[in-house]
């Protein structure tokens, strides 16, 4: 009568020592150090606040303040800076300058009144040429807000670029935090000794 090796628990030596009959060791459990940082943590270290020289614009890691009005970076989509001219003063200065020059050449005005008129017209022309800087704040789902910022456009454009960069950074952090809150944390089942992990 032939006995079943599985019933007695005895196997030939070649079965117990060969690779085919050996039992794979249990897979090691992953440690906490092997996981990346939580997605809710900031992507970058906290950025220092920026402030314009005249105090009209102040930018922090979470807010933007323009002329005393504060906006959250999360409610903004982007900011846009456009240098504009004051068309009325620009045209008025140009027409006045041409009129006084024509009157002086036609001997309709004496030299002193003509020079005063040309100087005043030139000032109006330069004032209109200088213009201002229009700052447009694009808000999510709401109407855009406009502000007028005086001075050279270069310094305002630098602040506008930094504001757009922080807006994108803040939206990325909020999206990562929302994804971490919606997705459940991974769970691992501890295998008994001698058991093979399932594929």
SVG drawing of the C-alpha trace seen along z (x, -y; Angstrom):
<svg xmlns="http://www.w3.org/2000/svg" viewBox="-18 -140 37 142">
<polyline fill="none" stroke="black" stroke-width="0.4" points="0.0,0.0 1.4,-3.4 1.2,-6.2 0.6,-9.8 3.5,-12.0 1.2,-15.0 -0.7,-13.1 2.4,-12.2 4.3,-15.4 7.4,-13.5 8.9,-14.4 12.0,-13.1 15.2,-14.9 15.3,-16.3 11.8,-17.9 12.8,-19.6 16.2,-20.9 15.3,-21.9 14.3,-25.3 10.9,-24.1 9.9,-23.0 11.4,-25.8 9.1,-28.4 9.9,-32.0 10.6,-34.2 7.9,-36.7 8.4,-40.2 9.6,-42.8 7.1,-45.3 7.7,-48.8 8.9,-51.3 7.6,-54.8 10.8,-56.2 10.2,-54.7 7.1,-56.8 7.4,-60.4 6.3,-63.4 2.6,-64.1 1.1,-66.0 -0.4,-68.5 3.0,-69.8 4.2,-72.9 6.0,-72.3 8.5,-75.0 9.6,-76.8 7.7,-79.9 8.6,-82.9 9.4,-86.3 6.9,-89.1 7.6,-91.7 6.5,-95.3 6.8,-98.1 8.8,-101.3 5.6,-103.4 3.7,-100.8 0.9,-100.5 1.5,-96.7 2.4,-94.1 2.8,-90.4 3.0,-87.5 2.9,-83.8 -0.9,-83.7 -2.3,-87.2 -1.9,-90.2 -2.7,-93.7 -3.1,-96.6 -4.0,-100.1 -5.3,-98.6 -7.5,-95.9 -6.5,-92.4 -7.0,-89.4 -6.2,-85.7 -3.9,-84.1 -6.4,-81.2 -9.1,-83.5 -6.9,-84.9 -6.2,-83.3 -3.4,-85.7 -2.4,-89.3 -1.6,-91.4 0.3,-94.7 -0.2,-96.9 1.5,-100.3 -1.1,-102.8 -0.9,-106.5 -3.3,-109.2 -4.6,-109.8 -6.4,-113.1 -3.3,-114.9 -1.2,-113.3 -3.4,-114.6 -3.9,-117.9 -0.2,-118.5 0.5,-117.4 -2.1,-119.7 -1.1,-122.6 2.5,-122.2 1.7,-122.1 -0.6,-125.1 1.9,-127.3 4.7,-126.3 2.5,-127.2 1.5,-130.5 5.1,-131.5 6.2,-130.6 3.3,-132.7 4.2,-135.7 0.9,-135.5 2.6,-135.5 5.5,-137.2 8.6,-135.3 7.9,-135.3 4.3,-134.2 5.1,-131.5 7.9,-130.1 5.7,-129.9 3.0,-128.2 5.5,-125.7 6.9,-125.0 3.4,-124.4 2.4,-122.2 5.6,-120.1 4.8,-119.6 1.3,-118.3 2.7,-116.1 5.3,-114.5 2.7,-114.1 0.4,-112.2 3.3,-110.2 4.3,-109.1 0.9,-107.7 0.3,-105.0 0.4,-101.3 -2.9,-99.4 -2.9,-96.3 -5.6,-93.8 -6.4,-91.1 -8.2,-88.1 -10.4,-86.5 -11.8,-82.9 -15.5,-83.1 -15.7,-86.8 -15.2,-90.1 -11.6,-91.4 -10.4,-94.3 -8.3,-97.2 -5.8,-99.4 -3.6,-102.3 0.0,-102.2 2.3,-105.2 6.0,-105.1 8.2,-103.1 6.7,-99.8 9.8,-97.7 9.5,-97.6 5.8,-96.7 6.4,-94.1 8.9,-92.3 6.3,-92.3 3.6,-91.0 5.8,-88.1 6.5,-87.1 2.8,-87.4 1.9,-85.0 4.6,-82.6 3.2,-82.6 -0.4,-82.2 0.6,-79.0 2.5,-77.7 -0.5,-78.3 -2.9,-76.6 -0.5,-73.6 -0.4,-73.3 -4.1,-73.5 -4.6,-70.8 -2.0,-68.5 -3.8,-68.9 -7.2,-68.1 -5.8,-65.0 -4.3,-63.9 -7.6,-64.4 -9.6,-62.4 -7.3,-59.5 -7.2,-57.0 -3.8,-56.1 -2.4,-52.8 -2.9,-49.7 -0.7,-46.7 -1.7,-43.2 0.8,-41.3 1.4,-37.8 1.7,-34.8 5.1,-33.2 5.8,-30.9 3.0,-32.3 3.7,-33.6 2.6,-37.1 -0.2,-37.1 0.5,-38.8"/>
</svg>
